[in-house]
Amino acid sequence: MKKIVIFVDLLGGKGGTEKVINDVLVHYKDSSDFELTIINFGSVSTKKWVNKQVKQFNILPFPFIQKIKGIRKVLFIFELLLFSLLKMDTVITVHIDTLKVLAMARKINRRNFRIASWIHFGLESSQLFSSKDINAIKEYSDLFISITDENTKILLNRGYPAEKIATVYNPVKRQNRLIPSSNNKFISIGRLTFDKATPKNNKEMFDAFYLIKDLDWTLNIYGDGSDRSYEEEYVKKLGIGKNINFLGWRDYPFENITEAAAIISTSTFEGFGLSMIEGISYGIPVISTDIEGPRIFLTLNNSLTYKLGDVSELAKILRCFIEKKIKFYPQFVNQSIESFYEDNYFLKFDLILSGGNNDSSK
């Protein structure tokens, strides 16, 4: 049986990365071929966001640790000691800055475990990524598990070997329940970050709705974050607060949605866009900025896109939905992402865990 460790540190416990990790762990929890374990340093305890039947170890599982200055250097020491002792076939990390620690641990360990990098953001557009990170991936990882075609192309262009890349995207559960369409009930799902310097850029969404405040519409927002109170005050200031419902974080938001016109994303960058593709699986179309990540699954059959920053164009699209000049059919929206559903995804992931690592898995 292959022993696989998924390694995380300083994660918040909520978000697309955590959901994908949990989906993968749950899929393999009863496998006779692979034993998957998650090891967490300094994040919210995985017991809060990983299925309880999954093998998991939490070391310093306290959220406040993330705020301690210089804490990552301290964690690196613990991580180096632990991985110098463990027996495993593959370690998959979601953090670039832990690759060197794992490479050092492998030398001490004297076991030739494989180091795989599984990055959950877009390499080109993310402020979290640099040339130094490219060099770390090239020097220390034996495999790059890519969630987008763009990430794959970037690595190839920077000299990372094609045989070390597996492009698998992210898993999406096939839904039997389709959510009926509505012309004026819009949805937003994700962390609440306000301006254009932040990932979700919600101000752009609010400003677009302000331009159509004369029309009949509602916006339900599923998510939370440090900017929530500021956003609530802003929509009141615009005079559209009565149309917008801040519903907070929901683990399964689609269970609460009975009808929807579209899911809106004004993101400045996305690693993949998990909430959008999940919405598509329920038959809900997407209105999104035209950015790296979601481009791989957004098509004419399931979405409309606009240029980041073009508030008037976004308002025009919203108006077309409300005035019934645009119509998507849930069954066709649902069928538009066939290659992303879990049954296809895990065929690719099986190959990775078995030791295969080239892009024949695409």
C-alpha positions as CSV (number, residue, x, y, z in Angstrom):
1,M,0.0,0.0,0.0
2,K,1.3,3.4,-0.9
3,K,1.7,5.8,2.0
4,I,0.8,9.4,1.1
5,V,1.0,12.5,3.3
6,I,-0.8,15.7,2.5
7,F,1.0,18.5,4.4
8,V,-0.5,21.8,5.3
9,D,0.4,24.7,7.6
10,L,-1.2,28.0,8.6
11,L,-4.4,27.3,6.7
12,G,-7.6,29.1,7.9
13,G,-9.9,26.1,7.7
14,K,-12.4,27.6,5.3
15,G,-12.1,28.0,1.5
16,G,-11.7,26.2,-1.7
17,T,-8.2,24.7,-0.9
18,E,-9.5,23.1,2.2
19,K,-12.6,21.7,0.5
20,V,-10.6,20.1,-2.3
21,I,-8.2,18.6,0.2
22,N,-11.1,17.1,2.2
23,D,-12.7,15.8,-1.0
24,V,-9.5,13.9,-1.9
25,L,-9.0,12.5,1.6
26,V,-12.6,11.3,1.8
27,H,-12.4,9.6,-1.6
28,Y,-9.4,7.6,-0.5
29,K,-10.2,6.9,3.1
30,D,-11.3,3.3,2.4
31,S,-8.8,2.6,-0.3
32,S,-6.9,-0.7,-0.3
33,D,-4.2,0.8,-2.6
34,F,-3.4,4.1,-0.9
35,E,-3.2,5.3,2.7
36,L,-3.7,9.0,2.9
37,T,-2.9,11.1,6.0
38,I,-3.1,14.8,6.5
39,I,-0.5,16.5,8.7
40,N,-1.2,20.0,9.9
41,F,1.1,22.5,11.5
42,G,-0.3,25.7,13.1
43,S,-3.6,25.8,11.2
44,V,-7.1,25.6,12.4
45,S,-7.5,22.0,13.5
46,T,-8.3,19.7,10.5
47,K,-10.8,18.0,12.8
48,K,-13.0,21.1,12.1
49,W,-12.8,20.7,8.3
50,V,-11.7,17.2,7.4
51,N,-13.9,14.1,7.6
52,K,-13.4,12.5,11.0
53,Q,-12.7,9.1,9.5
54,V,-9.7,10.4,7.7
55,K,-6.3,9.8,9.3
56,Q,-5.0,13.2,10.6
57,F,-2.4,14.7,12.9
58,N,-2.6,18.3,14.2
59,I,0.5,19.9,15.6
60,L,-0.1,23.3,17.3
61,P,-3.6,23.5,15.9
62,F,-4.4,27.0,17.1
63,P,-5.5,29.8,14.7
64,F,-3.7,32.6,16.8
65,I,-0.4,31.0,15.9
66,Q,-0.7,32.4,12.4
67,K,-0.4,36.0,13.8
68,I,2.9,35.4,15.6
69,K,5.7,37.2,13.9
70,G,8.4,34.8,12.6
71,I,6.2,31.7,13.4
72,R,6.9,30.0,10.1
73,K,10.6,29.8,10.8
74,V,9.8,28.0,14.1
75,L,7.4,25.7,12.4
76,F,10.0,24.8,9.8
77,I,12.2,23.3,12.6
78,F,9.3,21.1,13.8
79,E,8.5,20.1,10.2
80,L,12.1,19.2,9.4
81,L,12.3,17.0,12.5
82,L,9.0,15.2,11.8
83,F,9.6,14.5,8.1
84,S,13.1,13.3,8.9
85,L,11.6,10.4,10.8
86,L,8.4,9.5,8.9
87,K,8.1,6.6,6.5
88,M,6.1,7.5,3.4
89,D,6.1,7.2,-0.4
90,T,4.9,10.7,-1.3
91,V,4.5,14.0,0.5
92,I,2.1,16.5,-1.2
93,T,2.4,20.1,0.0
94,V,0.1,23.0,-0.8
95,H,2.8,25.5,0.2
96,I,5.8,26.5,-1.9
97,D,7.9,27.7,1.0
98,T,7.9,24.2,2.6
99,L,9.4,22.5,-0.4
100,K,13.0,23.2,0.7
101,V,12.2,21.9,4.2
102,L,10.9,18.7,2.8
103,A,14.0,18.3,0.5
104,M,16.2,18.8,3.6
105,A,14.2,16.2,5.6
106,R,14.5,13.7,2.7
107,K,18.3,13.9,2.9
108,I,18.3,13.3,6.6
109,N,15.6,10.7,6.3
110,R,17.6,8.8,3.7
111,R,14.3,7.5,2.3
112,N,13.6,8.6,-1.3
113,F,10.0,9.8,-0.8
114,R,8.6,11.9,-3.6
115,I,7.9,15.6,-3.0
116,A,4.8,16.9,-4.9
117,S,3.8,20.6,-5.1
118,W,0.0,21.1,-5.2
119,I,-0.5,24.9,-5.4
120,H,-4.1,26.2,-5.2
121,F,-3.7,29.6,-6.8
122,G,-3.0,31.0,-10.2
123,L,0.7,31.4,-10.7
124,E,0.6,34.2,-13.2
125,S,-1.9,36.6,-11.5
126,S,-1.3,35.9,-7.8
127,Q,0.5,38.4,-5.7
128,L,1.7,35.4,-3.7
129,F,4.0,34.1,-6.4
130,S,7.5,35.2,-7.5
131,S,10.5,34.1,-9.6
132,K,12.0,32.8,-6.4
133,D,9.0,30.5,-6.0
134,I,9.5,29.1,-9.6
135,N,13.1,28.3,-8.7
136,A,11.9,26.5,-5.5
137,I,9.5,24.4,-7.5
138,K,12.1,23.5,-10.1
139,E,14.8,22.7,-7.5
140,Y,12.9,20.8,-4.8
141,S,9.7,19.2,-6.2
142,D,9.6,16.0,-8.1
143,L,6.0,16.6,-9.3
144,F,3.8,19.6,-9.8
145,I,0.0,18.8,-9.5
146,S,-1.5,21.6,-11.6
147,I,-5.0,22.9,-11.1
148,T,-5.1,25.0,-14.3
149,D,-3.8,24.9,-17.9
150,E,-2.4,28.4,-17.3
151,N,-0.2,27.1,-14.4
152,T,1.0,24.2,-16.5
153,K,2.0,26.6,-19.4
154,I,3.8,29.0,-17.0
155,L,5.9,26.2,-15.6
156,L,6.7,24.8,-19.0
157,N,7.7,28.2,-20.2
158,R,10.0,28.6,-17.2
159,G,11.8,25.3,-17.9
160,Y,10.0,22.9,-15.6
161,P,10.0,19.5,-17.2
162,A,6.7,18.4,-18.8
163,E,7.2,14.8,-17.5
164,K,7.0,16.3,-13.9
165,I,3.6,18.0,-14.4
166,A,0.2,16.4,-13.9
167,T,-2.7,18.7,-14.9
168,V,-5.8,17.5,-13.0
169,Y,-7.8,20.6,-12.2
170,N,-10.1,20.2,-9.2
171,P,-12.9,17.7,-8.4
172,V,-16.5,18.6,-8.8
173,K,-19.3,16.4,-7.5
174,R,-21.9,15.5,-10.2
175,Q,-25.3,16.9,-9.0
176,N,-28.6,15.3,-9.7
177,R,-30.6,18.3,-8.3
178,L,-30.7,21.3,-10.7
179,I,-31.5,24.7,-9.2
180,P,-34.2,26.4,-11.2
181,S,-33.3,29.6,-13.0
182,S,-34.5,33.1,-12.0
183,N,-34.0,36.3,-13.8
184,N,-33.3,38.6,-10.8
185,K,-31.9,36.6,-7.8
186,F,-28.1,36.7,-7.8
187,I,-25.6,34.8,-5.7
188,S,-22.1,35.6,-4.5
189,I,-20.0,33.0,-2.6
190,G,-16.6,33.5,-1.0
191,R,-14.5,35.5,1.4
192,L,-15.5,39.1,1.9
193,T,-12.7,41.3,0.6
194,F,-13.6,44.7,-0.6
195,D,-11.5,46.7,-3.0
196,K,-9.5,46.0,-6.2
197,A,-6.3,45.4,-4.2
198,T,-8.0,42.3,-2.7
199,P,-8.7,38.9,-4.2
200,K,-12.6,39.1,-4.3
201,N,-12.9,42.8,-5.2
202,N,-16.5,43.0,-4.0
203,K,-16.7,46.8,-4.4
204,E,-16.9,46.3,-8.1
205,M,-19.9,44.1,-7.7
206,F,-21.7,46.6,-5.5
207,D,-20.9,49.5,-7.8
208,A,-22.4,47.6,-10.7
209,F,-25.6,46.9,-8.8
210,Y,-25.8,50.6,-7.9
211,L,-25.9,51.4,-11.6
212,I,-29.1,49.3,-11.9
213,K,-30.7,50.2,-8.5
214,D,-33.9,51.2,-10.4
215,L,-34.5,47.5,-11.3
216,D,-36.0,44.7,-9.2
217,W,-33.2,42.4,-8.0
218,T,-31.7,40.7,-4.9
219,L,-28.1,39.6,-4.1
220,N,-27.5,36.8,-1.5
221,I,-23.9,36.8,-0.3
222,Y,-22.6,33.5,1.3
223,G,-19.3,34.2,3.0
224,D,-17.5,36.1,5.7
225,G,-14.3,38.0,6.3
226,S,-12.7,41.0,7.9
227,D,-14.3,43.4,5.4
228,R,-17.9,42.3,6.1
229,S,-18.9,45.3,8.3
230,Y,-17.3,47.7,5.9
231,E,-19.2,46.1,3.0
232,E,-22.5,46.3,4.9
233,E,-22.0,50.0,5.5
234,Y,-21.0,50.6,1.9
235,V,-24.1,49.1,0.4
236,K,-26.2,51.1,2.8
237,K,-24.4,54.3,1.7
238,L,-25.2,53.4,-1.9
239,G,-28.8,53.0,-1.1
240,I,-29.0,49.3,-2.1
241,G,-28.7,47.7,1.3
242,K,-32.3,46.5,1.3
243,N,-31.6,44.4,-1.8
244,I,-28.5,42.6,-0.4
245,N,-28.5,39.9,2.2
246,F,-25.2,39.0,4.0
247,L,-25.8,35.4,5.0
248,G,-22.4,34.5,6.5
249,W,-20.3,31.4,6.0
250,R,-22.2,28.2,5.0
251,D,-20.4,24.9,4.6
252,Y,-22.9,23.9,1.9
253,P,-24.4,27.1,0.5
254,F,-26.2,25.4,-2.4
255,E,-28.4,23.5,-0.1
256,N,-30.0,26.8,0.8
257,I,-30.4,28.1,-2.7
258,T,-33.9,27.4,-4.3
259,E,-33.5,29.5,-7.4
260,A,-30.8,31.7,-8.9
261,A,-30.1,33.9,-12.0
262,A,-26.3,33.6,-11.8
263,I,-23.3,33.4,-9.5
264,I,-21.3,36.6,-9.6
265,S,-17.5,36.7,-9.2
266,T,-15.6,40.0,-9.4
267,S,-12.3,38.4,-8.4
268,T,-9.0,39.9,-9.3
269,F,-7.5,36.4,-9.4
270,E,-8.6,32.9,-8.7
271,G,-6.6,29.7,-8.4
272,F,-9.5,27.7,-9.9
273,G,-12.8,29.2,-9.0
274,L,-14.4,26.3,-7.1
275,S,-17.6,28.0,-6.0
276,M,-18.3,29.0,-9.6
277,I,-17.8,25.5,-11.0
278,E,-19.9,24.0,-8.2
279,G,-22.7,26.4,-9.1
280,I,-22.4,25.2,-12.7
281,S,-22.8,21.6,-11.5
282,Y,-26.2,22.7,-10.1
283,G,-27.1,24.4,-13.3
284,I,-26.5,27.9,-12.3
285,P,-24.7,30.1,-14.8
286,V,-21.8,32.4,-13.9
287,I,-21.0,36.1,-14.4
288,S,-17.2,36.5,-13.9
289,T,-14.2,38.6,-14.6
290,D,-12.2,37.2,-17.5
291,I,-9.2,36.0,-15.5
292,E,-6.9,33.0,-15.2
293,G,-8.3,30.0,-13.5
294,P,-12.0,30.0,-14.3
295,R,-11.2,30.3,-18.0
296,I,-10.7,26.6,-18.2
297,F,-14.3,25.8,-17.5
298,L,-16.3,29.0,-18.4
299,T,-17.9,28.6,-21.8
300,L,-20.7,30.2,-23.9
301,N,-22.9,27.4,-22.5
302,N,-22.5,28.4,-18.9
303,S,-21.3,31.9,-18.4
304,L,-20.7,35.5,-19.4
305,T,-17.5,37.3,-18.7
306,Y,-16.4,40.9,-18.6
307,K,-13.1,42.8,-18.3
308,L,-11.8,43.3,-14.8
309,G,-12.6,46.9,-13.7
310,D,-15.4,47.5,-16.3
311,V,-18.2,48.2,-13.9
312,S,-20.6,49.5,-16.6
313,E,-20.1,46.2,-18.6
314,L,-21.0,44.2,-15.5
315,A,-24.0,46.3,-14.9
316,K,-25.1,45.8,-18.5
317,I,-24.9,42.0,-18.1
318,L,-26.9,42.1,-14.9
319,R,-29.5,44.3,-16.6
320,C,-29.8,41.7,-19.5
321,F,-30.5,39.0,-17.0
322,I,-33.1,41.0,-15.2
323,E,-34.9,42.1,-18.4
324,K,-34.8,38.5,-19.6
325,K,-32.7,39.3,-22.6
326,I,-30.3,36.4,-21.6
327,K,-31.4,32.9,-20.7
328,F,-29.4,29.8,-19.7
329,Y,-30.9,26.4,-19.3
330,P,-29.9,24.5,-16.1
331,Q,-29.5,21.1,-17.8
332,F,-27.2,22.5,-20.4
333,V,-25.2,24.5,-17.9
334,N,-24.8,21.3,-15.8
335,Q,-23.6,19.3,-18.8
336,S,-21.0,21.9,-19.9
337,I,-18.3,20.7,-17.4
338,E,-18.5,16.9,-18.0
339,S,-14.7,16.5,-18.0
340,F,-14.4,18.1,-14.5
341,Y,-16.7,15.7,-12.6
342,E,-15.2,13.5,-9.8
343,D,-15.2,10.2,-11.7
344,N,-12.8,11.7,-14.3
345,Y,-10.8,13.6,-11.8
346,F,-9.9,10.6,-9.6
347,L,-8.8,8.5,-12.5
348,K,-6.1,11.1,-12.9
349,F,-5.3,11.3,-9.2
350,D,-5.0,7.5,-9.0
351,L,-2.2,7.7,-11.6
352,I,-0.4,10.4,-9.5
353,L,-0.6,8.4,-6.3
354,S,0.6,5.3,-8.1
355,G,3.8,7.1,-9.2
356,G,2.8,8.3,-12.6
357,N,3.4,12.0,-13.1
358,N,3.2,13.1,-16.7
359,D,0.5,15.0,-18.6
360,S,-0.9,11.9,-20.2
361,S,-3.2,12.2,-17.2
362,K,-4.9,15.2,-18.8
